[in-house]
Amino acid sequence: MRRSLRRLSRPLPALLAVSALALAVRLYDLGHRVAHQDESRVADWILQYMAMGTWEYRPIIHGPFLPHANGVLFDLLGPSDFVMRLLPALAGALLPLAALLYRTRLRDDETIALGLLLAANPILLYYSRFMRNDLMLAAVMFAAVGCFVRAWDTKRLRWLPVAAFLFALGFTMKENALLYPVAWLGALVLVADARVVTGDRGWAGRAVAGARRVYGWVLALVDVLVGGPRDPDHGLTAHVRGGLRAALRNPVVRYVPLALFLVAEALLVVVLFYAPKPDLWTALSGGRPLIPVLREATLGVWFEFLGTWGGAEMHAHSVVQFLGLLIELTIFGAPSLLPLAIVGFVYDRYTDASPRDIVSFCAYWGFASIFGYAAITDIMAGWTAIHAVVPLAVPAAVALAALYRMGRTAFATDRPSLAAGVVAALALSAAMTGGVAAGASFTYDQSTENPLVQYAQPGGDMKPVLDDIREASQSNDGVDVLFYGDKFHNPTGSHEFTINDWDVPGDTGGAYPGWFERLPLPWYLDQYGSNVTSVQSVSGFPDSPPPVVITLDRDSDDIEERLDGYARYTFPRYLTSGHGDLAIYVREE
């Protein structure tokens, strides 16, 4: 027993156990919640990509990672709510293992505490059970920083290609990956400034010295180019040779080939994901020029991104209001982590001889993200807080581990009052985190009482009715589902997507009329292979309706008397008023 406990006190076995438990919690009943409007929109688009055999970047649904990766999973496992959320669940379960990358800068108990916080935080748990890019983006960026730290501390350069790959992968997930280098640079400046002020220059001093060496070498090179000494002992050849020797001795220049390789690796990842398909495969096989495809995957993507997300209308909100909302969300979704992060930052900064760079860096990164996302985000939702919570877990882990050590010392030195206080604090922290996590992700995962639930989440337990629709679609001949009403009507009668107008500003992504209003139902109906039609008015309503009729609750009185023998179910389309409830009629037989 003692041997097992000693093993679990070491970071690797402890975090493997944490990650396994995190995976079990994330996979439990993963497909229970009916798809959020955004989940169903992107998931159904993926089905359309698969059906058409083509893909192009559309900024409004963010990066190409999920369309490509989930397209493979849908092909292998079949489309379902469980499968579409599988990748975020895996990312959330593996995230605690990223704490191991930081163990050269953290104590063993701090490393384990970091993994526990990343596994149990309510925001991270909720959005690792949600098909969205934010959790995965935060995970790969956190791991990328960890790989760089690992390479720096161990002098093992093999970690750098891993860091470059993860960094580039983040850019294939969501466009706000651009904010990460900005936050990192700002945090580095603050850490360097603190080192200069305290006189403990460390890496900051070495960076300045390296910059001075590069500057001196550049001056020497300029001197050669514009004409330097010409005497026999110091001719041009000797001057150039001396300059090259100095350059090769300079570590910055010595690592230029490695830097070029890392840039090429990252660019390759981005191009492979962003290039239009199947154009890229056709170009690689020689069927069309490659350069235009590469241009579309780089410059074309950049201009499309600016055209959608660079406009002022995407950021026309009150920064103060959004900041208040984001702080409220973070307080609710990180009831223990946020106060622990503040305490851990202060504790590490003022109790030791000098603050640790990684703790200060992650604290600055996390706190700056709260203010930064309040300024640039187009919509305030719980997923925004992910990008602050993940880095703030590092200073929070420092505080949690310090509290644990304080408790052990109190027990060892027979100070019952202090020991009881520490146990109470740890128990309160665990209870707050566990209670909010369980409620947010399982008990109230479709409730307006849950701040983490974004307003476009449909309400109610729709899954049994969806099962009836699937059964009806499989057993019925002819039309399976009829949509009634102006909002749901498709006058073209075609339920095919097209790709011709995807580059037109304000386009509907090739979707047929009424598709957006019907969400999340098209995602399910396309899975079931349902035969769908629609009518706009009572005059067009058939005398013998199909097994399933769907309309808005406010329009249901028009057709109620024609649906004798049908069971009626109502569900909120959105968890905010004004959008109308959904009324679904299913033939009782």
SEBA-434849 format. One record per residue (C-alpha): residue in three letters; x, y, z. Coordinates in steps of 0.2 Angstrom, whole numbers, padded with zeros to 4 digits, always signed. Layout:
REM residues N
ALAXYZ
...
END
This chain:
REM residues 589
MET+0000+0000+0000
ARG+0014+0012+0005
ARG+0023+0008-0011
SER+0008+0012-0022
LEU+0005+0028-0013
ARG+0024+0032-0016
ARG+0021+0029-0034
LEU+0006+0040-0035
SER+0016+0054-0027
ARG+0027+0054-0042
PRO+0021+0065-0057
LEU+0021+0052-0071
PRO+0010+0038-0063
ALA-0001+0051-0054
LEU-0005+0061-0070
LEU-0008+0045-0080
ALA-0021+0040-0067
VAL-0028+0058-0067
SER-0029+0058-0086
ALA-0037+0040-0086
LEU-0051+0047-0074
ALA-0053+0063-0084
LEU-0056+0052-0100
ALA-0069+0042-0091
VAL-0078+0057-0085
ARG-0078+0065-0102
LEU-0083+0050-0112
TYR-0098+0046-0100
ASP-0114+0049-0109
LEU-0105+0060-0121
GLY-0119+0060-0134
HIS-0133+0063-0122
ARG-0135+0082-0124
VAL-0144+0088-0140
ALA-0132+0097-0152
HIS-0129+0115-0149
GLN-0133+0126-0164
ASP-0115+0129-0168
GLU-0111+0110-0165
SER-0125+0105-0177
ARG-0121+0118-0190
VAL-0102+0113-0192
ALA-0106+0095-0190
ASP-0119+0095-0204
TRP-0107+0105-0215
ILE-0094+0091-0212
LEU-0107+0079-0219
GLN-0110+0090-0234
TYR-0091+0091-0237
MET-0090+0072-0236
ALA-0105+0070-0248
MET-0098+0083-0261
GLY-0080+0077-0259
THR-0074+0095-0258
TRP-0068+0108-0245
GLU-0064+0126-0245
TYR-0060+0137-0230
ARG-0075+0147-0223
PRO-0069+0159-0209
ILE-0087+0159-0201
ILE-0084+0140-0195
HIS-0066+0144-0191
GLY-0051+0133-0195
PRO-0051+0117-0205
PHE-0045+0105-0191
LEU-0062+0099-0186
PRO-0069+0097-0203
HIS-0055+0086-0209
ALA-0052+0076-0193
ASN-0071+0074-0189
GLY-0073+0069-0207
VAL-0061+0055-0205
LEU-0070+0050-0188
PHE-0087+0051-0196
ASP-0081+0039-0210
LEU-0074+0027-0198
LEU-0086+0027-0184
GLY-0102+0035-0192
PRO-0109+0052-0188
SER-0116+0055-0170
ASP-0116+0067-0156
PHE-0104+0055-0147
VAL-0092+0054-0162
MET-0092+0073-0166
ARG-0087+0077-0148
LEU-0074+0063-0147
LEU-0059+0074-0151
PRO-0062+0088-0139
ALA-0065+0075-0126
LEU-0048+0066-0130
ALA-0039+0083-0129
GLY-0047+0087-0113
ALA-0042+0070-0105
LEU-0024+0072-0112
LEU-0022+0090-0106
PRO-0017+0085-0088
LEU-0002+0076-0096
ALA+0005+0092-0103
ALA+0009+0096-0085
LEU+0024+0084-0087
LEU+0032+0096-0099
TYR+0033+0109-0086
ARG+0041+0098-0072
THR+0058+0105-0075
ARG+0052+0122-0068
LEU+0039+0115-0055
ARG+0040+0104-0040
ASP+0033+0087-0041
ASP+0018+0091-0030
GLU+0015+0107-0041
THR+0016+0097-0057
ILE+0003+0085-0050
ALA-0008+0099-0044
LEU-0007+0107-0061
GLY-0013+0091-0069
LEU-0028+0090-0057
LEU-0033+0108-0060
LEU-0033+0105-0079
ALA-0043+0089-0077
ALA-0056+0095-0065
ASN-0059+0113-0070
PRO-0078+0115-0074
ILE-0075+0126-0089
LEU-0062+0114-0097
LEU-0073+0099-0093
TYR-0089+0107-0100
TYR-0081+0112-0116
SER-0071+0096-0118
ARG-0089+0088-0120
PHE-0093+0101-0134
MET-0088+0100-0152
ARG-0078+0116-0153
ASN-0060+0121-0157
ASP-0057+0132-0141
LEU-0052+0118-0129
MET-0041+0109-0142
LEU-0033+0126-0147
ALA-0029+0130-0129
ALA-0022+0112-0126
VAL-0010+0112-0140
MET-0004+0130-0137
PHE-0001+0125-0119
ALA+0008+0110-0124
ALA+0018+0119-0137
VAL+0025+0131-0123
GLY+0029+0116-0113
CYS+0039+0108-0127
PHE+0049+0123-0129
VAL+0052+0124-0110
ARG+0057+0106-0111
ALA+0069+0109-0125
TRP+0077+0124-0116
ASP+0079+0115-0100
THR+0085+0099-0106
LYS+0095+0105-0121
ARG+0086+0092-0131
LEU+0082+0100-0148
ARG+0070+0086-0153
TRP+0057+0095-0143
LEU+0057+0110-0154
PRO+0049+0101-0170
VAL+0035+0095-0158
ALA+0033+0112-0152
ALA+0032+0119-0170
PHE+0020+0105-0175
LEU+0008+0109-0160
PHE+0009+0128-0163
ALA+0005+0126-0182
LEU-0009+0114-0177
GLY-0017+0127-0166
PHE-0018+0139-0181
THR-0028+0126-0190
MET-0041+0126-0176
LYS-0046+0143-0174
GLU-0041+0161-0180
ASN-0038+0167-0162
ALA-0022+0157-0162
LEU-0015+0174-0168
LEU-0018+0181-0151
TYR-0007+0168-0142
PRO+0010+0174-0149
VAL+0005+0192-0144
ALA+0001+0186-0126
TRP+0017+0177-0125
LEU+0027+0191-0131
GLY+0019+0203-0119
ALA+0022+0191-0105
LEU+0040+0188-0109
VAL+0043+0207-0109
LEU+0036+0208-0092
VAL+0046+0193-0085
ALA+0062+0201-0093
ASP+0058+0218-0086
ALA+0056+0210-0068
ARG+0073+0201-0070
VAL+0082+0217-0076
VAL+0074+0226-0061
THR+0079+0213-0048
GLY+0097+0211-0056
ASP+0094+0193-0059
ARG+0096+0194-0078
GLY+0098+0175-0082
TRP+0091+0172-0099
ALA+0086+0190-0101
GLY+0104+0195-0099
ARG+0110+0181-0111
ALA+0097+0187-0124
VAL+0104+0205-0123
ALA+0122+0199-0124
GLY+0117+0188-0139
ALA+0108+0203-0148
ARG+0124+0213-0145
ARG+0135+0200-0153
VAL+0123+0199-0168
TYR+0124+0218-0169
GLY+0143+0218-0169
TRP+0143+0204-0183
VAL+0131+0214-0194
LEU+0143+0230-0192
ALA+0158+0219-0197
LEU+0148+0212-0212
VAL+0143+0230-0217
ASP+0161+0235-0215
VAL+0167+0222-0227
LEU+0153+0226-0240
VAL+0157+0245-0241
GLY+0176+0242-0240
GLY+0186+0238-0225
PRO+0205+0237-0222
ARG+0216+0233-0237
ASP+0233+0230-0230
PRO+0241+0213-0234
ASP+0238+0206-0216
HIS+0220+0211-0216
GLY+0214+0209-0234
LEU+0196+0207-0239
THR+0197+0188-0239
ALA+0204+0188-0221
HIS+0191+0200-0215
VAL+0177+0189-0223
ARG+0184+0173-0215
GLY+0185+0182-0198
GLY+0167+0188-0200
LEU+0161+0170-0205
ARG+0171+0162-0190
ALA+0163+0175-0178
ALA+0146+0171-0186
LEU+0148+0152-0184
ARG+0152+0155-0166
ASN+0137+0165-0163
PRO+0123+0153-0156
VAL+0109+0163-0165
VAL+0117+0161-0182
ARG+0121+0143-0178
TYR+0103+0139-0176
VAL+0097+0147-0191
PRO+0095+0131-0201
LEU+0085+0123-0187
ALA+0074+0139-0186
LEU+0071+0138-0205
PHE+0066+0120-0203
LEU+0054+0124-0189
VAL+0046+0137-0200
ALA+0045+0126-0215
GLU+0037+0112-0204
ALA+0024+0124-0197
LEU+0020+0131-0214
LEU+0018+0113-0221
VAL+0005+0109-0208
VAL-0005+0125-0211
VAL-0004+0122-0230
LEU-0010+0104-0229
PHE-0025+0109-0219
TYR-0030+0125-0227
ALA-0027+0121-0245
PRO-0044+0118-0254
LYS-0048+0099-0257
PRO-0047+0090-0269
ASP-0037+0104-0278
LEU-0022+0101-0267
TRP-0022+0082-0271
THR-0024+0086-0290
ALA-0010+0098-0290
LEU+0002+0086-0281
SER-0002+0073-0294
GLY+0002+0085-0308
GLY-0016+0087-0314
ARG-0015+0106-0311
PRO-0003+0120-0306
LEU+0003+0119-0288
ILE+0007+0138-0285
PRO-0011+0144-0286
VAL-0017+0131-0274
LEU-0003+0136-0262
ARG-0007+0154-0264
GLU-0025+0150-0260
ALA-0020+0141-0244
THR-0009+0156-0238
LEU-0013+0173-0245
GLY-0031+0168-0250
VAL-0035+0162-0232
TRP-0027+0177-0224
PHE-0038+0189-0235
GLU-0054+0179-0231
PHE-0050+0179-0213
LEU-0048+0198-0213
GLY-0064+0200-0224
THR-0074+0191-0210
TRP-0066+0194-0194
GLY-0056+0210-0197
GLY-0072+0220-0199
ALA-0077+0233-0186
GLU-0094+0225-0185
MET-0087+0210-0177
HIS-0080+0220-0163
ALA-0094+0232-0160
HIS-0097+0230-0142
SER-0094+0238-0125
VAL-0077+0231-0119
VAL-0081+0236-0101
GLN-0097+0226-0102
PHE-0089+0211-0110
LEU-0075+0211-0097
GLY-0087+0211-0083
LEU-0096+0196-0092
LEU-0080+0187-0094
ILE-0074+0189-0076
GLU-0091+0183-0070
LEU-0090+0168-0082
THR-0072+0164-0075
ILE-0077+0166-0057
PHE-0091+0154-0060
GLY-0082+0142-0070
ALA-0066+0142-0060
PRO-0072+0145-0042
SER-0056+0138-0035
LEU-0043+0140-0049
LEU-0045+0159-0051
PRO-0042+0163-0033
LEU-0028+0150-0032
ALA-0020+0158-0047
ILE-0019+0175-0039
VAL-0013+0168-0022
GLY+0000+0157-0032
PHE+0007+0172-0042
VAL+0009+0183-0026
TYR+0016+0168-0016
ASP+0029+0164-0029
ARG+0034+0182-0032
TYR+0037+0187-0015
THR+0041+0172-0004
ASP+0056+0165-0013
ALA+0072+0173-0018
SER+0066+0177-0035
PRO+0050+0173-0044
ARG+0050+0158-0056
ASP+0049+0164-0074
ILE+0036+0150-0079
VAL+0025+0155-0065
SER+0025+0174-0069
PHE+0024+0170-0088
CYS+0009+0160-0086
ALA+0001+0172-0074
TYR+0004+0187-0086
TRP-0002+0176-0101
GLY-0018+0171-0092
PHE-0023+0188-0084
ALA-0019+0197-0101
SER-0030+0185-0110
ILE-0045+0190-0099
PHE-0043+0208-0105
GLY-0038+0204-0122
TYR-0053+0193-0126
ALA-0065+0205-0119
ALA-0059+0218-0132
ILE-0058+0207-0148
THR-0071+0193-0146
ASP-0087+0195-0156
ILE-0098+0186-0144
MET-0097+0182-0126
ALA-0098+0164-0121
GLY-0090+0152-0108
TRP-0078+0145-0121
THR-0069+0162-0121
ALA-0063+0159-0103
ILE-0054+0143-0108
HIS-0040+0153-0115
ALA-0037+0162-0098
VAL-0040+0147-0087
VAL-0027+0135-0095
PRO-0012+0146-0092
LEU-0019+0152-0075
ALA-0018+0134-0069
VAL+0001+0135-0067
PRO+0001+0149-0053
ALA-0015+0140-0046
ALA-0005+0124-0045
VAL+0009+0133-0035
ALA-0004+0139-0022
LEU-0013+0122-0021
ALA+0004+0113-0019
ALA+0010+0126-0006
LEU-0007+0123+0004
TYR-0004+0104+0003
ARG+0014+0106+0010
MET+0008+0117+0023
GLY-0005+0104+0029
ARG+0008+0090+0029
THR+0020+0101+0039
ALA+0006+0105+0051
PHE+0002+0087+0054
ALA+0020+0082+0056
THR+0023+0096+0069
ASP+0007+0092+0078
ARG-0002+0109+0075
PRO-0020+0103+0074
SER-0028+0120+0072
LEU-0017+0124+0056
ALA-0019+0106+0050
ALA-0038+0108+0052
GLY-0038+0124+0043
VAL-0028+0118+0028
VAL-0039+0102+0027
ALA-0055+0113+0027
ALA-0048+0124+0013
LEU-0043+0109+0002
ALA-0060+0101+0005
LEU-0069+0118+0001
SER-0059+0120-0015
ALA-0063+0102-0020
ALA-0081+0103-0016
MET-0083+0120-0026
THR-0074+0113-0041
GLY-0083+0096-0041
GLY-0100+0103-0037
VAL-0099+0116-0051
ALA-0091+0104-0063
ALA-0104+0090-0060
GLY-0119+0103-0061
ALA-0112+0112-0077
SER-0108+0096-0087
PHE-0121+0084-0082
THR-0136+0090-0071
TYR-0138+0108-0079
ASP-0130+0106-0096
GLN-0145+0113-0105
SER-0151+0125-0092
THR-0152+0144-0092
GLU-0146+0143-0074
ASN-0129+0137-0080
PRO-0118+0152-0086
LEU-0107+0140-0096
VAL-0122+0136-0107
GLN-0122+0147-0122
TYR-0139+0154-0127
ALA-0140+0144-0144
GLN-0141+0128-0135
PRO-0158+0119-0138
GLY-0167+0114-0122
GLY-0176+0099-0116
ASP-0173+0080-0118
MET-0175+0079-0137
LYS-0166+0063-0139
PRO-0181+0051-0137
VAL-0190+0060-0150
LEU-0175+0060-0162
ASP-0175+0041-0160
ASP-0193+0040-0165
ILE-0188+0051-0181
ARG-0174+0040-0185
GLU-0185+0024-0184
ALA-0199+0032-0194
SER-0186+0037-0208
GLN-0179+0019-0209
SER-0196+0011-0209
ASN-0207+0023-0219
ASP-0208+0024-0238
GLY-0210+0042-0246
VAL-0208+0058-0237
ASP-0203+0056-0219
VAL-0202+0073-0212
LEU-0212+0089-0216
PHE-0207+0106-0211
TYR-0222+0119-0210
GLY-0221+0138-0210
ASP-0212+0153-0217
LYS-0196+0151-0207
PHE-0193+0132-0211
HIS-0199+0133-0230
ASN-0187+0129-0244
PRO-0196+0135-0260
THR-0182+0127-0271
GLY-0187+0109-0265
SER-0169+0104-0266
HIS-0159+0099-0251
GLU-0142+0099-0259
PHE-0128+0110-0254
THR-0118+0119-0267
ILE-0100+0127-0266
ASN-0101+0139-0280
ASP-0105+0154-0270
TRP-0095+0151-0255
ASP-0083+0166-0259
VAL-0097+0178-0260
PRO-0098+0190-0245
GLY-0114+0186-0234
ASP-0116+0169-0242
THR-0125+0155-0234
GLY-0111+0143-0236
GLY-0121+0133-0250
ALA-0135+0129-0238
TYR-0153+0128-0245
PRO-0166+0141-0239
GLY-0173+0137-0222
TRP-0157+0127-0217
PHE-0151+0139-0203
GLU-0168+0140-0196
ARG-0170+0122-0194
LEU-0154+0119-0184
PRO-0150+0108-0175
LEU-0162+0096-0184
PRO-0153+0095-0201
TRP-0138+0087-0193
TYR-0149+0073-0186
LEU-0160+0071-0202
ASP-0145+0069-0213
GLN-0138+0056-0202
TYR-0154+0046-0203
GLY-0156+0048-0222
SER-0173+0056-0219
ASN-0183+0061-0234
VAL-0188+0079-0230
THR-0200+0092-0238
SER-0208+0108-0233
VAL-0224+0118-0236
GLN-0226+0137-0232
SER-0245+0138-0229
VAL-0260+0128-0223
SER-0266+0127-0241
GLY-0251+0117-0246
PHE-0252+0105-0231
PRO-0256+0087-0236
ASP-0272+0078-0232
SER-0261+0063-0227
PRO-0246+0070-0218
PRO-0229+0060-0216
PRO-0225+0052-0200
VAL-0216+0067-0193
VAL-0221+0086-0194
ILE-0211+0100-0188
THR-0216+0118-0185
LEU-0214+0133-0173
ASP-0225+0131-0158
ARG-0233+0148-0162
ASP-0238+0141-0180
SER-0244+0124-0173
ASP-0263+0130-0171
ASP-0264+0131-0190
ILE-0261+0112-0192
GLU-0266+0105-0175
GLU-0283+0098-0181
ARG-0275+0089-0196
LEU-0263+0080-0185
ASP-0275+0068-0176
GLY-0266+0053-0170
TYR-0249+0062-0168
ALA-0240+0065-0152
ARG-0234+0083-0149
TYR-0218+0088-0141
THR-0211+0105-0139
PHE-0193+0110-0136
PRO-0184+0127-0134
ARG-0174+0131-0150
TYR-0163+0143-0140
LEU-0162+0145-0122
THR-0167+0164-0124
SER-0184+0170-0128
GLY-0189+0177-0144
HIS-0184+0163-0156
GLY-0199+0152-0153
ASP-0201+0135-0147
LEU-0200+0120-0159
ALA-0216+0109-0160
ILE-0213+0091-0166
TYR-0227+0080-0171
VAL-0224+0061-0172
ARG-0237+0049-0178
GLU-0241+0038-0163
GLU-0241+0021-0172
END
